[in-house]
Amino acid sequence: METLKDFDAAETQLLEFVNGVPNDADLQTVVQNIHQLEDWINFNVLKEKAQDLNLNWFINFLEKGWLDTESIELEFEKIIHLNLFIKTIYSSGTLNGFDANIYESQIQQYKNLHKEFTELTKNQLTMKLSDRIPNFSQEAVQSSEIGILQKAIRNKGRGLSIRKLFDQIPTLIPRLKPCMLMSPISVAQYFDVNEEHFDIVIFDEASQLPTSEAVSALARAKQAIIVGDPKQMPPTSFFASQKVDEENFELEDLESILDDCLALSIPSNYLLRHYRSKHESLISFSNAHFYDNKLLTFPSPDDLNRKVTFEFIDGFYDKGKTRTNKNEAEAIIEYIRIHLENKNKKSIGVVTFSQTQQSLIEDLLQKLFLENPHLEEFAINSEEPIFIKNLENVQGDERDIILFSIGYGPDEEGKVSMNFGPLNRDGGWRRLNVAVTRARYEMKVFLL
């Protein structure tokens, strides 16, 4: 804008100089602006070409100082896009008649109806299940099973194992507990194998369940639903020993019930909608490298901004001694401290490549809480506690913000070992897939 004003001033002074008798001030002004004379001439040439292209409106905006002359191409593009947007709106009856208030009102009505329907369904289910609970005072005489259970309650289970009690009340258990949450080992321990105790058994995280452990529950049910992701963690003997050398330990990935079911071509359905990540960048890596871009994600309102960021740390990996990265751990603790100080309500999870790095961060976090009790109080009262886990045990967990501690990197002499713990072994890509898909809103990767 200042350039155009200088052009105008130079033009005025030059015309006065040509048409009249110039004074010393006029001559001085002309001399001061003579270097812009060529630019002004070029501007007028381009102005004539623009007028031939019916761009008088744009020239008018420019001369009135409404546009930023430093980014004239961008300004022109913005005006064209805005004009196209307005024309599109007015050419469509649906868009032209769109009322945001009515639209928001319909959304709110839907939310209210959905909430009301959910509450009614819950109440209906509660009433239906409550109606099946036997009346102990009235049915005790007619049912020997109720009498057996009442006797066991009065005796506090003395001399009677849970399995024997369950064997004696097979029809009463489904009435009292139509849905039971148990581990496969508990099912084998408490229920006799000669009876079909369940109409259906559902395995969750089946990719981590060895077939040998699942058989006991399958044998006691009429039907089974096996839920899992073959791209995620398989069963492993990683924690079979208390003393684990992560860098030299050969992981033994076992066969899962999910793998065996897929191998037998048991009918299956694939769930392609990804629910966890609120931003597409959080799942894009796994979607591209592990799921062939088949996962359907929901667009984010701030889709232009990526929610995966790198935090580069100045430090080294202490390979020969502690096998930890202290600077990286301290940076993560500092981030957590600031997060809690600002009373940010988003939950935090820390994922590490190794157990030793996990232990170090846990110790530093405990130290932070000892020195700042108010931060620990805020963290405890949060909806979700802070977790610190490694690649082997983070499956199934999720948090709003995930802090990813690589740990490995150049040692004190600047040498980089190509050993990255469990990630180097067979199935390491599955562990990476699990680790990088734990965040709902944001993931920060800390590395050297």
C-alpha positions in Angstrom: 0.0 0.0 0.0 2.8 2.4 0.8 4.3 1.7 -2.6 1.1 2.8 -4.4 0.9 5.9 -2.3 4.5 6.8 -3.3 3.5 6.2 -6.9 0.6 8.6 -6.6 2.8 11.3 -5.0 5.4 11.0 -7.6 2.8 11.2 -10.4 1.3 14.3 -8.9 4.6 16.0 -8.5 5.7 15.1 -12.1 2.5 16.5 -13.6 2.9 19.7 -11.7 6.5 19.9 -12.8 5.5 19.5 -16.5 2.4 21.7 -16.5 3.5 24.5 -14.3 6.5 26.4 -13.0 8.2 24.2 -10.4 9.5 25.5 -7.2 12.4 24.2 -5.2 10.1 21.9 -3.1 8.6 20.3 -6.2 12.0 19.7 -7.7 13.2 18.1 -4.4 10.2 15.8 -4.3 10.7 14.7 -7.9 14.4 14.0 -7.2 13.5 12.0 -4.1 11.0 9.7 -5.9 12.7 9.5 -9.3 13.9 5.9 -8.5 10.2 4.8 -8.5 9.4 6.4 -11.8 10.1 3.1 -13.7 8.0 1.1 -11.3 5.1 3.6 -11.7 5.3 3.3 -15.5 5.3 -0.5 -15.3 2.3 -0.3 -13.0 0.3 1.8 -15.5 1.2 -0.6 -18.3 0.0 -3.6 -16.2 -3.1 -1.6 -15.2 -4.1 -1.2 -18.8 -3.7 -4.9 -19.5 -5.8 -5.7 -16.4 -8.5 -3.3 -17.6 -8.6 -5.2 -20.9 -9.2 -8.4 -18.9 -12.1 -6.7 -17.1 -10.2 -6.6 -13.8 -11.2 -3.0 -13.0 -12.7 -4.2 -9.7 -9.3 -5.6 -8.6 -7.5 -2.4 -9.6 -10.0 -0.4 -7.6 -9.4 -2.6 -4.5 -5.7 -2.2 -5.0 -5.7 1.6 -5.4 -8.0 2.0 -2.4 -5.4 0.2 -0.3 -7.7 -2.7 0.6 -5.2 -5.3 -0.4 -1.8 -6.3 0.8 0.6 -5.5 -2.1 3.3 -7.7 -0.6 1.2 -10.9 -1.4 -0.9 -9.7 -4.4 -1.2 -13.1 -6.0 -2.5 -14.7 -2.8 -5.0 -11.8 -2.4 -6.3 -12.3 -5.9 -6.7 -16.0 -5.3 -8.6 -15.5 -2.1 -11.0 -13.1 -3.8 -11.6 -15.6 -6.7 -12.2 -18.4 -4.2 -14.6 -16.3 -2.2 -16.5 -15.3 -5.3 -16.7 -18.9 -6.4 -18.0 -19.9 -3.0 -20.7 -17.2 -3.0 -21.8 -18.1 -6.5 -22.0 -21.8 -5.5 -24.0 -21.0 -2.4 -26.6 -18.9 -4.4 -26.8 -21.4 -7.2 -27.9 -24.2 -4.9 -31.3 -24.1 -3.3 -30.2 -26.4 -0.5 -27.1 -24.4 0.4 -28.8 -21.1 0.0 -31.6 -22.1 2.3 -29.3 -23.5 4.9 -29.9 -22.2 8.4 -27.2 -23.0 11.0 -29.5 -22.5 13.9 -32.0 -25.0 12.6 -29.2 -27.5 11.8 -27.7 -27.2 15.3 -31.2 -27.6 16.8 -31.7 -30.8 14.9 -28.4 -32.1 16.1 -29.3 -31.3 19.7 -32.7 -33.0 19.3 -31.0 -36.1 18.0 -28.5 -36.1 20.9 -31.4 -35.7 23.4 -33.4 -38.5 21.8 -30.3 -40.8 21.7 -29.6 -40.1 25.3 -33.3 -40.7 26.3 -33.4 -44.0 24.2 -30.1 -45.2 25.8 -31.5 -44.6 29.3 -34.8 -46.3 28.5 -32.9 -49.3 27.1 -30.7 -49.5 30.2 -33.7 -49.3 32.5 -35.6 -52.0 30.4 -32.6 -54.3 30.6 -32.2 -53.7 34.3 -35.9 -54.5 34.9 -35.7 -57.6 32.7 -32.7 -59.0 34.5 -34.1 -58.0 37.9 -37.2 -59.9 37.2 -35.2 -63.1 36.7 -33.6 -62.9 40.2 -35.2 -65.5 42.4 -37.1 -64.5 45.5 -35.1 -66.4 48.1 -37.8 -66.3 50.8 -40.5 -67.7 48.5 -38.6 -70.1 46.3 -36.2 -71.5 48.9 -38.7 -74.3 49.7 -39.3 -75.2 46.1 -35.7 -75.0 44.9 -32.9 -77.0 46.4 -30.3 -74.9 44.6 -31.4 -71.8 46.5 -31.2 -73.7 49.8 -27.6 -74.9 48.9 -26.5 -71.4 48.1 -28.0 -69.9 51.3 -26.3 -72.6 53.3 -23.0 -71.9 51.7 -23.4 -68.1 52.4 -24.3 -68.7 56.0 -21.3 -71.1 56.4 -19.1 -68.5 54.5 -18.0 -71.3 52.1 -16.4 -73.5 54.7 -15.7 -77.0 53.5 -17.1 -76.2 50.0 -15.0 -75.2 47.0 -16.4 -72.7 44.5 -16.3 -75.3 41.7 -18.3 -77.8 43.8 -20.8 -75.1 44.7 -21.2 -74.1 41.0 -21.7 -77.8 40.1 -24.6 -78.0 42.6 -26.4 -74.8 41.4 -26.1 -75.0 37.5 -29.6 -73.5 36.8 -29.4 -70.8 39.5 -26.1 -69.2 38.3 -27.4 -68.0 34.9 -30.4 -66.4 36.7 -28.2 -64.6 39.2 -25.3 -63.8 36.8 -26.4 -63.9 33.1 -23.1 -62.4 32.1 -19.8 -63.4 33.7 -16.5 -61.7 33.3 -13.8 -64.3 33.8 -10.3 -65.3 32.5 -10.0 -68.6 30.6 -8.1 -70.0 33.5 -10.9 -69.1 35.9 -13.4 -70.8 33.6 -11.4 -74.0 33.7 -11.0 -73.8 37.4 -14.6 -73.1 38.4 -16.8 -74.9 35.8 -17.0 -78.6 35.0 -16.0 -79.5 31.4 -18.7 -82.0 30.9 -21.5 -79.3 30.8 -22.2 -76.5 28.4 -22.4 -73.7 31.0 -22.6 -70.7 28.6 -24.7 -69.9 25.5 -21.8 -67.8 24.1 -18.3 -67.0 25.1 -16.6 -63.8 23.9 -12.8 -63.4 23.7 -11.4 -59.9 23.6 -7.8 -59.1 22.6 -7.7 -62.6 21.2 -4.4 -61.9 19.4 -2.8 -62.2 22.9 -4.5 -65.4 24.0 -2.7 -68.7 23.4 -4.9 -71.4 21.9 -4.0 -73.7 24.8 -5.6 -71.3 27.3 -8.7 -70.6 25.2 -9.7 -74.2 24.7 -11.0 -74.5 28.3 -13.5 -71.8 27.8 -14.5 -72.9 24.3 -15.3 -76.4 25.7 -17.9 -74.9 28.1 -19.9 -72.8 25.6 -22.2 -73.4 22.7 -20.9 -70.6 20.5 -17.9 -68.3 20.5 -17.1 -64.8 19.2 -13.3 -64.2 18.9 -12.3 -60.5 18.7 -8.8 -59.4 18.0 -6.4 -57.7 15.6 -3.8 -60.0 13.9 -1.7 -56.9 13.3 -1.2 -56.4 17.0 0.6 -58.2 19.8 0.7 -62.0 19.8 1.1 -64.1 22.9 4.7 -64.0 24.1 6.9 -65.6 26.7 8.6 -62.3 27.3 7.6 -62.1 31.0 8.0 -65.8 31.7 11.2 -65.0 33.7 11.7 -62.3 36.2 15.2 -61.6 34.8 15.0 -60.4 31.3 17.8 -59.0 29.1 15.8 -57.1 26.5 18.8 -56.7 24.2 19.8 -60.3 24.0 16.5 -62.1 24.8 15.0 -64.0 21.9 11.3 -63.4 22.1 9.1 -66.4 21.6 5.8 -65.4 20.0 3.2 -68.1 20.5 0.2 -69.0 18.3 -3.0 -67.3 19.4 -6.6 -68.5 19.2 -7.1 -65.7 16.6 -4.3 -67.0 14.4 -5.7 -70.5 14.5 -9.3 -69.4 13.7 -8.0 -67.4 10.7 -6.0 -70.4 9.5 -9.1 -72.6 9.7 -11.1 -70.1 7.6 -13.7 -69.6 10.3 -16.3 -67.0 9.1 -15.0 -63.6 10.0 -15.9 -59.9 9.7 -13.4 -57.0 9.5 -14.1 -53.8 11.4 -12.6 -51.0 9.3 -13.7 -48.0 11.2 -11.1 -46.5 13.6 -12.7 -44.9 16.6 -9.8 -43.9 18.9 -7.8 -41.2 17.1 -9.5 -37.8 17.0 -7.0 -36.7 14.4 -6.2 -38.6 11.2 -2.4 -38.1 11.6 -2.4 -40.3 14.7 -3.4 -43.4 12.7 -2.0 -42.5 9.3 1.3 -44.3 9.9 -0.3 -47.6 10.9 -3.0 -47.2 8.3 -0.4 -46.9 5.6 2.2 -49.5 6.8 0.0 -52.2 8.4 -3.6 -51.9 7.2 -3.1 -51.0 3.5 -5.0 -47.7 4.0 -8.2 -49.6 4.5 -9.1 -48.1 7.9 -11.8 -45.5 7.6 -11.2 -42.4 9.8 -13.4 -39.5 10.7 -12.1 -36.1 9.5 -10.9 -33.7 12.1 -12.0 -30.0 12.4 -8.3 -29.0 12.6 -7.2 -31.4 9.9 -4.5 -29.0 8.5 -2.5 -29.4 11.8 -0.7 -32.7 12.5 -1.0 -34.1 16.0 2.2 -36.2 15.9 5.3 -34.1 16.8 8.9 -34.8 17.5 10.7 -33.5 20.6 14.5 -33.7 19.9 16.6 -34.2 23.0 20.2 -33.4 23.5 21.7 -36.4 25.3 23.0 -39.9 24.8 21.9 -43.6 25.3 23.9 -45.1 28.2 24.4 -48.4 26.5 27.3 -49.8 28.6 25.8 -49.1 32.0 22.2 -48.3 32.8 20.8 -48.9 29.3 18.7 -45.8 29.7 18.4 -42.3 28.3 18.3 -40.0 31.2 17.9 -36.7 29.3 15.0 -38.1 27.4 13.3 -39.3 30.6 13.8 -35.9 32.3 12.3 -34.2 29.3 9.2 -36.3 29.6 8.9 -35.7 33.3 9.3 -31.9 32.6 6.4 -32.1 30.1 4.3 -33.9 32.6 5.1 -31.3 35.3 4.1 -28.4 33.0 0.9 -30.3 31.9 -0.2 -30.8 35.5 0.8 -27.3 36.6 -1.5 -25.9 34.0 -4.3 -28.2 35.2 -4.7 -29.7 31.8 -7.5 -32.2 32.0 -6.3 -34.4 29.1 -4.9 -37.7 30.3 -1.3 -38.8 29.7 0.3 -42.1 28.9 4.0 -42.8 28.5 5.2 -45.6 26.2 8.8 -46.7 26.2 10.9 -49.1 24.0 12.4 -50.8 27.0 11.7 -51.9 30.6 14.8 -50.1 31.9 13.6 -46.8 30.4 10.1 -47.4 31.8 11.6 -48.0 35.3 13.7 -44.8 35.1 10.7 -42.6 34.1 8.6 -44.2 36.9 11.3 -43.3 39.4 11.5 -39.7 38.2 7.8 -39.3 38.2 7.6 -40.6 41.8 10.4 -38.1 42.7 8.4 -35.3 41.1 5.3 -36.2 43.1 7.3 -36.3 46.4 8.6 -32.8 45.7 5.2 -31.5 44.5 2.3 -33.2 46.4 -0.2 -30.8 44.7 0.7 -32.3 41.3 0.2 -35.8 42.6 -3.2 -34.8 44.0 -4.3 -33.4 40.7 -3.1 -36.5 38.8 -4.9 -38.8 41.2 -8.1 -36.9 40.9 -8.0 -37.0 37.1 -10.5 -39.2 35.3 -7.7 -41.4 34.0 -4.4 -42.0 35.8 -1.0 -41.5 34.2 0.4 -44.8 33.0 4.0 -45.6 32.1 4.3 -48.9 30.1 6.6 -50.5 27.5 6.0 -52.1 24.2 5.2 -55.4 25.7 2.3 -54.4 28.0 0.7 -51.3 26.6 -1.9 -53.1 24.3 -5.4 -52.3 25.3 -4.5 -49.0 26.9 -5.3 -45.5 25.5 -4.9 -41.9 26.7 -5.6 -38.4 25.3 -1.8 -37.6 25.0 0.9 -40.3 24.5 4.5 -39.5 25.2 6.7 -41.9 23.3 10.2 -42.4 24.7 12.5 -44.1 22.1 15.4 -44.3 24.6 17.9 -45.9 22.1 20.2 -43.7 20.1 23.9 -42.5 19.9 25.9 -43.5 23.0 28.4 -41.2 24.8 30.9 -41.6 22.0 28.3 -40.9 19.3 28.0 -44.6 18.1 24.6 -45.9 17.3 23.8 -49.6 17.9 21.2 -51.1 15.6 19.7 -53.0 18.5 16.3 -51.5 19.6 15.3 -54.2 22.1 12.0 -56.1 21.4 11.5 -54.0 18.2 14.3 -55.9 16.5 12.9 -59.4 17.1 10.3 -61.3 15.0 7.0 -59.6 15.4 8.6 -56.3 16.4 6.4 -54.5 13.8 3.3 -55.6 15.7 4.7 -54.0 18.9 5.3 -50.8 17.0 1.8 -50.8 15.6 0.4 -51.2 19.1 2.6 -48.4 20.6 1.9 -45.8 18.0 -1.9 -46.2 18.1 -2.6 -45.4 21.8 -3.3 -41.7 21.5 -6.7 -40.1 21.2 -5.7 -36.4 20.6 -1.9 -36.1 20.4 1.4 -38.0 20.4 4.9 -36.6 21.1 7.9 -38.6 20.2 11.0 -37.9 22.3 14.3 -39.0 20.7 17.9 -37.9 20.3 
